[in-house]
């Protein structure tokens, strides 16, 4: 199994975010990553998991809102 490691630029492109936003989210701990000196690195599978969890939470919120309407 090959684990893909991504740079800030690659994560920004993948998530369609500005690089500065990726830096900020990583510093805040909202995107899982590791800092080596001045360089951030991210596991693609961790980014994918974060996205999946976010989508699941969003769907749950929407379903709850629909059931109370």
Buried (B, 14 or more C-beta within 10 A) or exposed (E): EEEEEBBBEBBBEBBEBEBEBBBEBBEEEEBEBEEEEEEBBBBBEBBEEBEEEEEEEEEEEEEEEEEEE
